[in-house]
Amino acid sequence: MYPIDMEKIIVTGINGFVGNHLVDALITENYEVVGVGREESLSAELADRVQEYHSCDLGNYEEVAKLPLKDVKGIINLAGLAAVGPSFDNPELYMRVNTAVLDTVCKAAIEQNATNIRIISISSGAVYSSKQPMPLGEESKLAPESSPYAASKIAMEELSLKYREQDLDCVVARPFNHIGPGQLPGFILPDLFKEISSLSEGEILKVGNLTTKRDYTDVRDVAKAYVSLISAKTLNHGIYNVCTGRSLSGEYILEKLKEGLGVPTLIHEVDETRFRPSDAPDLYGDSSKLQADTGWTPQIPIEQTIQDFIAWAK
């Protein structure tokens, strides 16, 4: 099925939302995919696209040390805890998990003398302070105090820098909000879809603060950004934003979702009990470094993203 000379890429956390799209993006660029996850087996939808799978606790060095790191071109590390809200209830867990995964992988790479591989670690645009000029560049002010999630990602980035100084080719990607097919509740698009789908005829949709604006990138474009980073012969920086460079309001997302569902006249009203007092009014990033070093640009318009999500969700 796979040519002998295909280069291999390890994808950790492969069974998650982004993993499915990343596998497609890697195969399109003629890579062979080696999956790693905590689950006992690979998800059924990936079974015919992934060459091999390793069930592994990535926080356990002894298990990570058994991974075939010397046989691969690089590692794209999707593993970790990703939701901001739950981090407030489990700050120590977030800090431990989101730093331990990178730490064990890098230690194992050094131990196996696999120091020629590139390790892409996935951080987040949530690490930035919202109280500064837009767009947010890689040198913009960080805000570890904003959430335990942000603090854990910043600590992970610092680990990446530490290992980079030890001549490991460690690179950090900071994706901003990404949405698309396969995304489960806990984020704006699937949450709004779920609530609209559960309404009875004539019922009013209750929403939170949808005036806030965010930088949304289609998950398939995000996956291509990660592939561009793992593939680039030379990278001039250790951290790269992944974003569109523009922001859209939650209201816009809702209107396009209503159109796609065929309910454009659906009435909604704001429920102030759903407001987050710390929500910044507008956040968007600058991905010019990524574009300059890899040629990546986002291709999929938000309207198509929403249509494709609806088709998947139905």
N, C-alpha and C positions, 0 to 999 in steps of 0.2 A: 504493500500500500504506500509506503514511504520510501523514496530513494535513499540509498545508503549515505549519500553525502549531504543530506539536509542537516542544517544546524539546529540544535535543540535549545529551547527556552523553557526554563522552569517557571510555572505560574503558581504561586502560593495563594491559598484562599480561592481556588479555582471554581468552587461550586457556588459562589455568590453572584450577585447581580451583574457586576462588571466582568467577571470571569468568562461568562458565556460569550459576550461580545468580543472580549480580548482573544479568545481562542480563534474566532472567525478572522479577526484582523491579522493574527500571526500566520494562520494557514494561507491567507491571501498573499502574504509576503514570503511564502515557501519555507516557513519554519515548521519544525516538528515540536509538538507541545508535550511537556512532561508536567502533569498536574500534581499538586500537593494540597491536602486539606485535612481537617480534623475528622471529617466524616469517614466511616468505614469504607465507603465505595464512592466512585465517581457518579455524579448525577446522570440519570438516564439520557438526558438530552445531549450530553457531551460524549457519550460512550463511543460513538463512531468517529469522533474527531480528535481524540486525545490518544497519543501513542502509548503512554504508560501513566499509572497513577500510584501515588504513595500516600497511604494514610499515616499522618504524622502529627504529633503535638509539637508545634513549632516553637513552643516555649521550653521544650525539653532538649537540652544539648545532645544527649546520647542518641535520641531519635533523629535529630537533624544531621548528626555526624554520619548517618548511614545513607543520606541522600547522595546521588551521583553528581556532585558539583563539578568535578573535573571534566565531565563529559558534555558540558553545556556551554553555550555562548554567553548566557546571562540569566538573571533571575528578575522577574517582575513580581514584587511582593505586595499582593493585594490583601494578605491576611491581617486581621486586626479588628478592633471594635470601631464601628463607623458612625453611630448615631450620637448626636450631641446631647439630646434630652436625658437619656438614661445615665449619662456620665456623672450627673450631679448626685445620683444615688450610689454610685460605685466608683468614686474617683481613684481609689487605690488599684482596683481591678483594671481600669483603663490605662493607668500609668504602667502597670506591670506588663499587661499583654502587649500594648502598642510599642513598648521598647524592647521587650524580651525577644520578640520574633526577629527583629533586625539583628539584635546582639548575637543570638545563637547562630543565625545564618552566616554572619560575617566571621565569627570565630571558627565555624566549621570550614568556611572557604580558606581561611588562613591555615588551618590544621591540615587540610587536604592539598595545600599548595595550589589552590585554584584561584590565585590572585589575578589572573588575566581576565576573569569574567566581570561583566558589568552588573551591578545590583541596583535596580530601580525601586526605590521605596516610595510608597504613596502617602503623602501628607494630606493637606487640605487648605483651601482658601479660608477656612474658619480660623486659621492661626492669626490672621491680621486684625489689628485694631480698626474698628469702624470709624474712629474719631480722627480722621486724617483725610487729606485730599485724595480724590479718585482720578485716574484708575490706580489700583494697587499694584505696585511693582514688587519684584523680589526683595528689594531693599526697604520696603515700607515697614513701618513699625508693627511689631508683633504684640499679641495680647494674651499671654498665658493665663491671665486672671479671668478671661471671659468665660471659660468653661474648663472642667477637668479634661474634656476631650481635646480642646486646643492645647492645653498644657502637655498632655501626653504626646501629641503630634510634634510639638516643639522639642520635647525631650528626645523623641525619635530622630528628628532632624539633626540634633546636636550629636547623637551617636553616629549618624551617617557622616558628619563632618569629621568626627574623631577617626573613623576608619578610613576615610578619604586621606587623612594625613598620614595613615599607615600604608599608603599606596594601594589601597583597594579602590576600584573604580565605582565608587558609590555616588548615586545621583538621586535627588529628591524631586518628585513631581508634586505640585500643589494644585490639584484640580479644584475648581470652584463648583457650584451646584451642577450636578449632571442628572439628567432624566431620560427616560425612554422605555422601550419595551422590556418587560421583565422586572421592572421595579415594583417592589412590594410596599404596602402601607407603611407610613412613617415619614413620608415625603409629600410635597404639595400635590403633584399630579395624581399619584395613586390614591391619596386621601380624598381629594375632591371627586375623583371618579367613583370611589366607593360610596361616598355620601350621596351623590346624585343618583346612583344606581339603587340605593335603598329607599329613596323617597316614594311616598304614595302619591297618587294623582292629586294635584292641587296643593301639595305640601310645599312649604317654603324652605329653601336651602339656607342653613345657618353657617356662617363663615367667620373666620377670625379677621385679622388685619391683613387685607390683600393689597393695601396701597404700597407696602414695602416692595422694593425692586431688587432683583438679584441677577447675577450673571449665570444664565443657564446654557449648558452645552449638552448636545445629544451624546448619550453614553457611547454610541458607536464612534463618534469623533474623538471622544476621550480615549477609547481603546486604541485608535490609530495614533494618537499622540504618544501613548506609552510605547507602541511599536517603533515609532520614529526615534524615540530616545534610546531604545535598546539597540537599534540598527545603526545609528549615526557613527561614522568612523571617528569623529572628533567632537567632543562637547566642550565648550569654553566656560561652562559654569557648573556649579554643583546643585543648583536649585532652579526649577522652571515652573512658572505658572502655566496652567492649562485652563483656558477660558476664551470667551468670544470677544471680550472688550466692550460689551454693551450690557445694559441691564434691562429687564422686563419686569413689570409689576405682576403680582399675584392675580390682580383683576384681569390682566391680559390673558394669562394662562387659563383662568376660568372661562372667559368669553370664548376662547378658541376651543376649549373642551366642550362647552355647551353647543357650539356650532357643530362640532364633530359628532356629538351624540344626538343631534337633531332636536335639541330643546333650547333654541336660542332665546326664547322668551321666558325661560325659567326664572322666577323671582328669587333673589337671595337677599338676606339681610345680615348685618354685622352683629355678632355676639361678642360684646366687649370682654366677657369672661375668658375668651380664648386668646386675648392679647398677651403678648410677651412684652413686658415693659422695657426690656433691653434691646428689642429689635431695632437695628439701624434702618433708617429710611431708604438708603441706597448703597449698594455695594457692587463694584465691578472691577475686573482686573486687567492687566496688561500682559499679553503673552508674546510680546515682540522678541524676547530672547529665544523662546522656543521656535518661533517662526524663522528667525535668522539662522539658527544652528541646524535645523532639521528640515525646513521647508513646510512644516505642518501648518495648515489653516483649517478652521472648522468649516464643514461643507453642508451640513444638514440644517435647514431652517426649522425653527421651533414649531411652525405649523405642521410640517411633516412629522416631526417627533411626536406631537400630540396625536395625529392621525394613526401613526404606527403603534403607539401605546394603546389606543382604543381597540385597534384590530387584534392586538395580542391579548388584552384584558377580556375581550368578549369571547 
